[in-house]
C-alpha cells in the first residue's frame, strides 16, 4: 500500500511537470481547429480563450435585464431554489435520530422568466437562493428567443471535436450566492461567461483519489412559498449518488476537521484556480474535476452559457477507469513535495492569495 501511494503521488507531480505546468494557459484569440485539437483536446488540457465571442450581441444585450425580461416575457423557465445556493451538493440531514450526509438536489419550479429573474435578484426571504438553470439543453428548450444573440455552437471547437454539434447548450443565470460543488462531467465543455465572473477550481482526472468520491443517499429539497421553509427528504425508493466529498472552502469552525478528513486534497498539489470574465471562454476538458463560484455584475447577476460536446470514450477513459479502481487507503501524504507544483505553501485555499495569484497570471499569456 505504501508503494502504491508513492506511485499515485508521483503521478500527480509528473502530470503537472510534463504536461499541465502550474497555471491554466490563456489565449488572446480563438485557436484554429488544429491548434485546439493538438494542444488542448488531445492532451486533455484546459485553456482560457479571450476575444472568441466578442462578435456576440449577447455581450451587450444580456446585461440589460430589461431586454431579457422583454424578450422572454412569455417564456416559462426552470428556477432552482435552495436555502443557501448549494444545489447538487452534500448536505447534513437528520434521519431516525442521527445525522447523515446526503446528496441534495434543488427544488425546481417552472415560472415565467420575469418572475424568476426577480427572485434571483431580490429573493423574498433571506435563506432563499434562486438559480436559473437546467442541464437539459435548456438554452434551446426554454430560451430559444435569445438564439440570435449568440452562436449555436463554437465553430472551431465543433470542427476539432469531429464536426458534431453540441449535445446540449445550457444557460446559467444566478447571483453571488450560487456555488457548484466539486464534480466531473463526461463532456468536452466550452464555458462562455457573458456577464459577471466565474471562479473555477480545477483538478485533472489523475487526481481522482484526492476527491474522496463516495456514494451518498439522494435527497430532494421541497419549498413552500406560504411558510418560506425548505424541507429536505431522502428520495424513495432510495437512490445513491457517487459524489466528491471535499469542500475546498471549509468554514473556520470546521476547517481543521475537514483538513484531517481529506489530507490528500488539502496537503497535495493546489488545484488550478482561474477567473473567467465576461467575454471569455474556458475550455474544460472531459473528466476534469471542477468547483465553481461566481461574482455578480452591477445588476446583481452572473450570466453564462456552456456547450457540452460528447467526449470520446477512448484510451483516456480506459486509463481513468483503471486508475479509479485502484484502492488508495492512505490517510496522509507520504513524502510529497508540494512546493514544486503549487503556487503557494498554505494548505487551504485563501481568497486573498487567490486574488494575488490571479493578478500574476494575467501577465502570463500564450499567444
C-alpha positions in Angstrom: 0.0 0.0 0.0 2.9 2.4 0.8 4.5 1.8 -2.6 1.1 2.2 -4.3 0.7 5.5 -2.6 4.1 6.8 -3.7 3.3 5.9 -7.3 0.0 7.8 -7.2 1.5 10.8 -5.6 4.3 10.7 -8.1 1.7 10.7 -10.9 0.2 14.0 -9.5 3.6 15.7 -9.8 4.5 14.2 -13.2 1.3 15.2 -14.9 1.9 18.8 -13.8 5.6 18.8 -14.6 5.3 17.1 -18.0 2.0 18.5 -19.3 0.0 20.9 -17.3 2.5 23.3 -15.7 1.3 25.3 -12.7 -1.3 27.6 -14.3 -4.0 27.5 -16.9 -2.9 28.8 -20.3 -4.6 31.9 -21.8 -5.0 32.6 -25.5 -5.6 36.1 -26.8 -7.8 34.9 -29.7 -9.7 31.8 -30.8 -7.4 28.9 -31.8 -7.6 27.2 -35.1 -9.3 23.8 -35.0 -6.0 22.1 -35.5 -4.3 24.0 -32.7 -7.2 23.4 -30.3 -7.3 19.7 -31.0 -3.5 19.2 -30.9 -2.6 21.5 -27.9 -5.7 21.1 -25.7 -8.2 18.4 -26.6 -5.8 15.6 -27.3 -3.7 16.2 -24.1 -6.9 16.8 -22.1 -5.6 20.3 -21.1 -7.8 23.3 -20.2 -7.3 26.8 -21.5 -8.9 30.2 -21.3 -9.7 32.0 -24.6 -10.3 35.7 -24.9 -11.9 37.6 -27.9 -13.6 34.4 -29.2 -17.1 35.6 -28.6 -16.6 39.4 -29.0 -19.0 39.3 -32.0 -21.9 38.1 -29.9 -24.8 40.6 -29.5 -25.4 38.9 -26.1 -22.4 40.6 -24.6 -24.1 44.0 -24.9 -27.7 42.9 -24.8 -28.0 40.4 -21.9 -26.5 42.7 -19.2 -29.6 44.8 -19.9 -32.1 42.9 -17.8 -35.0 44.8 -19.3 -34.0 43.4 -22.7 -34.0 39.8 -21.2 -37.4 40.3 -19.5 -38.9 41.7 -22.6 -37.5 39.0 -24.9 -38.6 36.2 -22.6 -41.8 37.7 -21.3 -43.8 34.7 -22.4 -41.2 32.1 -21.6 -41.7 29.5 -18.8 -38.3 28.6 -17.4 -36.8 26.3 -14.7 -35.9 28.0 -11.5 -33.8 26.1 -9.0 -34.3 27.0 -5.3 -32.1 26.1 -2.4 -31.7 27.6 1.1 -28.0 28.6 0.7 -27.2 28.4 -3.0 -25.7 24.9 -2.9 -27.6 22.6 -5.2 -26.3 19.1 -6.2 -24.1 19.2 -3.2 -23.5 17.3 0.1 -25.7 18.5 3.0 -26.2 17.1 6.5 -29.7 15.6 7.1 -31.3 14.4 10.3 -32.8 10.9 9.9 -34.0 8.5 12.5 -32.4 10.3 15.4 -29.0 10.5 13.6 -27.3 12.9 11.2 -26.0 11.7 7.9 -24.7 13.4 4.8 -26.9 13.3 1.7 -26.7 14.4 -1.9 -29.2 17.2 -2.1 -31.0 18.4 -5.3 -32.7 21.7 -5.6 -36.4 22.4 -5.5 -37.4 23.2 -9.1 -40.3 25.5 -10.2 -41.4 26.4 -13.7 -42.4 30.1 -13.7 -42.5 33.0 -16.2 -39.0 34.4 -16.8 -39.6 37.9 -15.4 -40.8 36.5 -12.1 -37.9 34.0 -12.0 -35.4 36.8 -12.6 -36.9 39.0 -9.9 -36.5 36.1 -7.4 -32.8 35.7 -8.4 -32.1 39.4 -8.0 -34.4 40.1 -5.0 -35.2 37.0 -3.0 -38.4 37.1 -0.9 -36.6 35.8 2.1 -33.1 35.6 3.5 -32.5 31.9 3.1 -33.8 31.6 -0.4 -31.4 31.5 -3.4 -32.7 31.2 -7.0 -30.7 29.9 -9.9 -32.0 29.8 -13.5 -30.5 26.7 -15.0 -31.5 23.3 -16.3 -28.9 20.9 -17.6 -31.0 19.5 -20.5 -30.2 21.8 -23.4 -32.2 24.5 -21.7 -31.0 27.2 -24.0 -32.8 25.6 -26.9 -35.8 24.4 -24.9 -36.5 27.4 -22.7 -34.6 30.4 -24.1 -34.9 30.0 -27.8 -36.0 33.7 -28.2 -32.3 34.6 -27.4 -30.9 32.2 -30.1 -29.8 35.0 -32.4 -27.8 36.7 -29.7 -25.0 34.1 -29.7 -23.6 31.2 -31.7 -25.5 27.9 -31.8 -22.1 26.2 -31.4 -18.4 27.2 -31.3 -17.2 26.6 -34.9 -13.5 25.9 -34.2 -14.4 23.6 -31.4 -17.0 21.8 -33.4 -14.5 21.1 -36.2 -11.8 20.0 -33.8 -14.2 17.7 -32.0 -15.3 15.8 -35.1 -17.9 18.0 -36.7 -20.8 17.0 -34.4 -22.9 19.8 -32.9 -23.1 20.1 -29.1 -25.1 17.5 -27.2 -26.5 20.4 -25.1 -26.3 24.1 -24.8 -27.2 25.5 -21.3 -27.9 28.9 -19.9 -27.0 29.9 -16.4 -28.3 33.0 -14.6 -27.6 33.3 -10.9 -26.2 35.6 -8.2 -23.1 35.5 -6.0 -24.7 33.0 -3.6 -24.8 30.2 -6.1 -22.0 27.7 -5.8 -21.3 24.4 -7.6 -19.5 21.6 -5.6 -16.6 19.6 -7.0 -17.7 17.1 -9.7 -16.8 16.0 -13.2 -18.7 15.6 -16.5 -18.3 13.2 -19.4 -18.4 16.1 -21.9 -16.0 18.5 -23.6 -17.2 21.7 -22.1 -16.9 25.2 -23.7 -18.0 27.6 -20.9 -18.6 31.2 -22.0 -19.2 34.0 -19.5 -21.5 36.8 -20.8 -21.8 38.9 -17.6 -20.1 38.9 -14.2 -17.3 36.4 -13.5 -16.9 32.7 -12.7 -14.2 31.4 -10.4 -13.1 27.8 -11.1 -11.0 25.4 -9.1 -9.8 22.6 -11.4 -8.1 19.2 -10.8 -7.1 16.8 -13.6 -8.6 13.3 -13.8 -5.3 11.9 -12.4 -6.2 13.3 -9.0 -9.4 11.3 -8.6 -8.3 9.8 -5.3 -7.9 13.3 -3.8 -11.7 13.9 -4.3 -12.7 11.1 -1.9 -15.6 10.0 -4.0 -18.3 8.1 -2.1 -21.9 7.1 -2.6 -24.4 9.3 -0.8 -28.1 8.8 -0.4 -30.0 11.1 -2.7 -32.4 13.7 -1.2 -34.6 16.4 -2.6 -35.5 19.9 -1.4 -39.1 21.0 -1.4 -40.1 24.6 -0.8 -43.3 26.2 0.5 -43.8 29.7 -0.6 -46.5 30.1 2.1 -44.2 29.3 5.0 -40.9 30.2 3.3 -39.4 27.0 4.6 -37.5 24.2 2.9 -37.8 20.6 3.7 -35.1 18.1 2.8 -36.2 14.4 2.4 -34.5 11.3 1.2 -35.8 10.0 -2.1 -38.0 7.0 -2.2 -37.1 4.4 -3.4 -33.7 5.1 -2.0 -31.0 6.0 -4.5 -27.3 6.6 -4.1 -25.2 9.1 -6.0 -21.3 8.9 -6.2 -20.0 12.4 -5.4 -16.9 14.2 -4.4 -16.6 14.6 -0.6 -14.2 17.6 -0.5 -15.4 21.1 0.3 -12.4 23.3 -0.8 -13.6 26.3 1.3 -14.4 24.9 4.7 -15.8 27.4 7.2 -13.3 28.4 10.0 -15.2 26.3 12.6 -14.7 23.0 10.7 -11.5 23.8 8.8 -9.2 21.6 10.9 -11.7 18.7 10.8 -12.1 18.9 7.1 -8.3 19.0 6.6 -7.8 16.0 8.7 -10.6 14.0 6.9 -9.3 14.9 3.4 -5.5 15.2 3.6 -4.9 14.1 0.0 -6.7 17.1 -1.2 -5.5 19.7 1.3 -1.9 18.5 1.5 -1.4 17.7 -2.2 -0.8 20.0 -5.2 -3.1 23.0 -5.2 -6.0 23.0 -7.6 -5.7 25.2 -10.6 -7.6 28.4 -9.9 -8.9 30.7 -12.7 -11.3 33.5 -13.1 -13.4 33.6 -16.3 -14.5 37.1 -17.1 -17.3 38.4 -19.4 -16.3 37.7 -23.0 -14.0 34.8 -22.2 -14.4 31.1 -22.7 -13.0 28.3 -20.5 -12.3 25.0 -22.3 -12.9 22.5 -19.5 -11.8 19.0 -20.8 -13.9 15.9 -20.1 -13.5 14.3 -16.7 -11.7 17.3 -15.1 -13.0 17.9 -11.6 -14.3 21.5 -11.1 -15.8 23.6 -8.4 -17.4 26.9 -9.3 -18.2 30.2 -7.6 -19.3 33.4 -9.2 -19.2 37.2 -8.8 -22.2 39.2 -9.9 -22.2 42.2 -12.3 -23.5 45.6 -11.4 -27.1 44.3 -11.8 -26.5 41.6 -9.2 -26.3 38.6 -11.5 -23.9 36.4 -13.4 -24.8 35.0 -16.9 -23.1 32.2 -18.7 -23.7 29.8 -21.5 -22.0 26.5 -21.9 -21.7 24.0 -24.8 -21.4 20.3 -24.0 -19.8 18.2 -26.7 -19.7 14.4 -26.5 -16.4 13.2 -25.3 -14.5 10.3 -26.9 -14.7 7.2 -24.8 -11.2 6.2 -25.9 -8.0 5.1 -24.2 -8.0 8.1 -21.8 -11.3 6.9 -20.4 -10.0 3.4 -20.0 -6.9 4.7 -18.2 -9.2 6.8 -15.9 -11.3 3.8 -15.0 -8.3 1.7 -14.2 -6.8 4.5 -12.1 -10.1 5.0 -10.2 -10.3 1.2 -9.5 -7.0 1.3 -7.5 -7.8 1.4 -3.8 -5.7 4.1 -2.0 -6.3 3.8 1.7 -3.7 6.2 2.8 -4.9 9.0 5.1 -1.7 11.1 4.9 0.7 12.1 2.2 4.0 10.4 2.5 7.0 12.5 1.4 5.2 14.6 -1.2 7.0 17.8 -2.0 4.1 20.2 -2.6 6.2 23.3 -3.1 7.4 22.2 -6.6 3.9 22.2 -8.1 1.9 24.6 -6.0 1.5 28.3 -6.3 1.9 28.9 -2.5 2.5 26.9 0.6 -0.7 27.2 2.5 -2.8 24.1 3.0 -6.2 25.7 2.4 -7.3 27.9 -0.4 -7.2 31.6 0.7 -9.3 34.2 -1.0 -6.6 36.9 -0.8 -3.9 34.5 -2.0 -6.0 33.6 -5.0 -6.7 37.2 -6.0 -3.0 37.9 -5.9 -2.1 34.9 -7.9 -4.8 35.7 -10.4 -3.3 39.1 -10.9 0.1 37.5 -11.6 -1.5 35.1 -14.1 -2.9 38.0 -16.1 0.7 38.8 -17.1 1.4 35.4 -18.5 -0.5 34.7 -21.7 0.2 32.3 -24.5 -0.4 33.6 -28.0 
